[in-house]
């Protein structure tokens, strides 16, 4: 039986490699999900990048399978110094929001607040803004923290970051939201546009 880490190794660093094949394998055999998640511990940044891609696809197919991994997403993936891990974390946490306990939500918020303050990758910033903005709708304290962060990012020289920050501010104020900010959801863009994800 071929190891999942081996399947995620090789090929062009910015390609998906055999990621889809791995997802199909895990969907067919849930017992291998632990092995896939464990690939975040690989020394190979390409393997970790593809692990993120695989987990996003798996969540879309089998959402409930990721719920038991919430603590490890927050505590383990949240400590990885790799852009692809951090933008994936923001996306998965948003999708898992209804399943998070109050303590998990609190801890996840701390991780994402740190990322919004310290990370520079544009995809990390956009996805983190989106998740924190969604959570702030029912949390006045988080909203008060987020507003100046969005104001800061509205001045970012990268149009995608600045427009997303302005759009989220307008949405919170129930103002018309201008169009034009590119979506961070196209996985091909996420893989090819940021070589920093492999750091």
ABEGO torsion letter per residue (X at the ends): XBBAAAAABEEBAABAEAAAAAAAAAAABAAAAAAAAAAAABABAAAAAAAAAAAAAAAAABAAAAAAAAAAAAAAAAABBBAAAAAAAAAAAAAAAAABBAAAAAAAAAAAAAAAAABABAAAAAAAAAAAAAAAAABAAAAAAAAAAAAAAAABABAAAAAAAAAAAAAAAGBBBBBGBBBAABAAAAAAABAAAAX
